[in-house]
Amino acid sequence: MLIRFGVSIPTGREGLMVPTGFASRETIVDVSKLAEGLGYYSVWSNDHITTQNYIKQVRPKPSFYDPLISLAAAAGVTERVKLASGVFVLPWRTPALVVCAKQLATLDVLSGGRLILGVGTGAYREESDALHILDRGRRLDEGLRGLRELFEKPVASFNGKHVKFADVEFYPKPLQKPLPIFIGQHSVIPTVLDRIAEFAQGWIPGLSPEQFRDAQPKLQETLKRYGRSLSEIELVREISVSLDKDREKAAAKYKRTPAYTHMVSLAKGWGKRPCSFQNTLGKSLIGTVDDVIDGVQAYVDVNVKHFMLNFAVTTSAELTKDVEAFAKKIMPSFMNK
């Protein structure tokens, strides 16, 4: 089983995972080039449109870079690394889905077929409210069906509640057939499982190893109804990484970033009990080289094949250092898995 590692670039992570003022060409474009040179499989952009309620008091204000344009910039300085969105909020694009589809297809073609389209509904409801985007689940499904029509039909039409277009001759088509679509949703519920089975080549849930193990029989049963199998779905874990010489230093390093507060905010948004630091440790890769290897192995043991790594850092120099350290000290342990 080939184990794949990817680097998260800070297109929309200021104030959430990294400090404000962190995102730049150096931390987005140059780190993408560095990741390819070190043997990473993918780089991942994410998607935010306006400041979240819980960080509105932060100064300076966070800068959120467009995920597709950022990946296009990364494509210009790389040749092999996959260009992934983790995740792209498709409901925001449903009012002009054909225009969005054109951007996606263009990026896939001009990058030589390297796009992975991770999509979701958006973690923070206030962002969708700011755009007057309601009914996010239905918009996501209509958006995915509309993309399929545009990418696969010579002449495409769609007449949904939120997505409408007629007699569109859409070229160029994406180079990849199908364009890989990964669903970035965390709930193991019938609606999400059906969405994965109908549309996806991958799934990006924020689950523990035990939750991944328990979810797979349910996903397998859903996939069977669509004539598919679990082997067709790449399981991806987006996960924070804080690597240091001992666990205490790694934990302290993690706490200096906004990542822990972000995890707490997500837990509140999902209606869960407050997220303790100990709980965060259990769902992150925090500690020594051996600790991180053991943490990765726990996911590999339950069929997770791809890791989207959020490095817990505060400066561009730290990001470069940790991306290099992970590649040299962690990745070789999984090269022959």
N, C-alpha and C positions, 0 to 999 in steps of 0.2 A: 504494500500500500504506500503510494507516494504521499509524503507529508509536505504540505506547502505552507510557507510563511510569508506574510505580507506586512507592510509598514503603513500605518495610518498617517496621512499628511494632514496638517491642520487647516483645511479649507474652512471648516465651520466649528472648530474646537476651542477657539479662544474663550476664556471665561468658564468653559465647561471642563475641559481636560488639561488645558495649558493656560498660562497667564495671558491676559490681554496684551497686545503688542507683539505676540510671538510669531504670528503668521507673516511670511515674507517669501520672496523668491527663493531665498536660501533654505527655508524650512519646507517649502512645497516642491519647487522644481528641482533644486540641487539635491535634496534628499532622495527624490525619486531616482535620479541618476546614480546616486550612491547606492541605493538599495539594489538596483539592477547589477551594478558592479560587484556587490557582495553576494549575489546569488539568491536574493529574495525572489519569490514567484510573482508578487503583486504589490501594487501601491493602492491605497484606498482613500478616496475623498469622501467627505460627508456634507450634509446639506442643512443649513439654517438660513432663515430669511430676516429675522428681527430678534432683538434681545429678549431673552426669556425673563419671566417675571422675577425669578429668584436672584438674578444677577444684574438687575437694572441699576443698582447702586454702584456697580463696579466702574472704576476709572483707571485708565482710559476705556472708552467703550470698545467692545469686541468688534473686530472686523471679520465678516463672513464672506469668503470668496466663493464665486460660482464653482460648483463641483465639476461641471463638464469642461469649462474653459481651463480650469486648473489641470485637469487630466490631459487636455489637448496640449498644454504647455509642457507637461511631463512627457507626452508622446514625442515631442520635438527633440528631446535630448536623450531618448532611450530607443531601444530596438526590440527588446524581448519581453520586458516585464509587463504583466497584465495590468490594465487600467480599470480599476473597480470603483464603483460607488457604494458606499456603505454608511447610510443608505441615501438614495435619491428619492425625494418626497414626490411621488408621481401625482397624487391628488392636486397639488398646486399647479400642475401643468395641464390638467384636463380642459380648461377653457380654450387652450390652443394646442391640442395634442398633436396635430399634424406638424406644426412647427417644431415641437419638442422631438418628435420622431425623426424629423430631418436632421436635427443636431446629433442625435444618437447614431443614426446610420452613417452620417458624415464622419464622426469620430471613429467609428469602427473601421470604416474603409481607409481613412487616411492614416490610421495607426497600424494598418496591416492585420486587422482582425484581432485586436487585443482587448476590446471592451468587455467587462463583466458588469451587467446592470443590476445592482442591488437596489431594491425598491421597498418602500414602506409607507406608512400613513403619517409619520412624524411623531416624535415623542412628546412634544410640548403643544398642547391644544391652543395656547394663546397665539402661536404663530399662524395656525390655520384660521383662527378667528380674525386676526388682523387682515387676512386676505379674503374674508367672507367665504371661506371654503368649509362647507359643512358636508356631512354624509361621506366621510373620508373613506370608509370601507368600500362603499359602492363605487365611489370615484376611482379607487385603486383597481377594482375589478374591471370596470369599464375601460380604464386606461390601458390595462394589460390586454384586454380583448381588442381594443382599437389598434394597439401596436402590432398585435399579431396580424390583423387584417392588412395593415400598411406594409409590414415587412414580408408578407407571404403571398399577397394577391396582386396580379397585374393591375387591376383596377379595384380600388378599395372604397367601401362605404360602411358606415356605422351609424345607427340611430338609437342612442341610449338616452338616459335622462340627463346626463352631464356631458357626454361626448357625442358629437354629431359631425359627420362629414360625408360627402357624397361624391362618387365618381372621381376619386383622386388617383391619378397615375403617379406613383411614388417611386422615384429613382434618385440616387442609387439605393439599392437594398443593402442591408448590412452584409459584410463579407462572411460573417459566421452564420451558419444555418443549422439550428436556430441561434439567434443572439442569446448568449447565456443570461438568464434572469434568475436572480437569487431573491428570495423573500426575506426581508428583515423584520420579522415579527416574533414576539417572545411567547405568546400564549399557545398552549397545546390544546386548542379547541377545534371543533369541526370546521368552523368557517376558515380558520387559518390553514388547517390541514388540507381542505379542499382546494384552497388557493394555490398551495404548493403543488398538489397533485395535478392540477389543471394547467398551470403556467410555468412551473419552475424547473431549473436545473440545479438549484442550490437553496439552502436554508441557513439563515444567520440568526439564531435565537440566543438570548443571554441566559443560557441554562448551565447548571452545574453538571459534572460528569454523571451523577446519578440521575438527574432529570433528562439528560440526553439518552441514557440507557432506557429509561421508562417511556420516553416519547416515541421511540423508534417502532415498536410494535403497532402503535396507533397510526403512525404515518404509513407504515407498510400496508396496513389494512385499507387505508384510504387510497393509496396508490393502486392497489389491486383493482379497485372499482373503475379506475381510469386506464386499466391495461398497462400499468407501469410497475416498476419494482424499486426498492430502496437503493439499489446500486446506481440508479440514474440520478440520485440526489446527492450533491456534495454538501456535507455538513461543515459549517464554518463557525468558529467561535471568535467573536470580537472580545478582546481581553486586555486588561491593563498589565503593564510590565514595569516592575521596579527592581532593578538588579544592583546588588552591592556586595561587599565583602562579608557582611553578616546580616542576619534578619532584621535586627534592630535598626541598623543604618538604612536598609532598604525600606522599612516601614516608615521611618522618619522622612526619607526622601519622597515617598509617595504622599505623605500628609502635607508636604510643602506645596503640592500642586492642587489645583481645583478639583481633581478627579474624585476624591472622596465625597465632597459636597455634591458633586454631580450625581453620584450613585444614590445619595440620600434623596435628592430631588426626584429622581426617576422612581424610586420606591414609593414616595408620596404620590406621585402622579399616577402610578398603577394601583393605588389604593391598598398598598401593603403596609405592614408595620415598619417603623423606622429602621433603617439599615445601619447596624452596628459596624464599628471598624473591624471587629472579628469576622463578621459575615462578609465584609469586603475582602478580607484576606483570603477567605475560603473560595472566592470567585475571581481572584486575580493571581498573577504570577509575581509574587513579592518575596524576595529573599536572595539567597546565594545561588550560584550556578547550579548546584545540585538540587536546591529547592525548586528552581524554575524547571529544570529537566523533569523532575518528578511530577510537577504540576501539568506540564505538557503531556507527559505519558498517561496521566489519568484520563485526559480527553481522548488521546489516541486509542486507548483501550476500549472506548465506547464509540469507535468509528468516526471520530472527528478527523478530517483530513486537511483542513485549511484553517490557519490562524491569522486573524487581523489584529496586529499588535499595536496597542496604544501605549507608547512609551511615556512613563510618568517623569517628565522633565520640566525645567523652567527656563532653559536657555537653548539656543541653537547648538552651542558647543556640546551641551549635555546630550542633545538628541543624536548628534553625529557619533559621539562616544558610545552611547548605548546601542544604537543600530549596529555599529561595528562589533561591539562586545557580544551581542546576541548572535550575530552571524558566525563569529569565530569560536564562541564557547558553548553555544546551545545547539545550533543547527546541525553540526556534524554528528551529534548523537542520533539524529533522525534521518540521515541521508539514505540509509538502506532499509528503512521501515517499509 
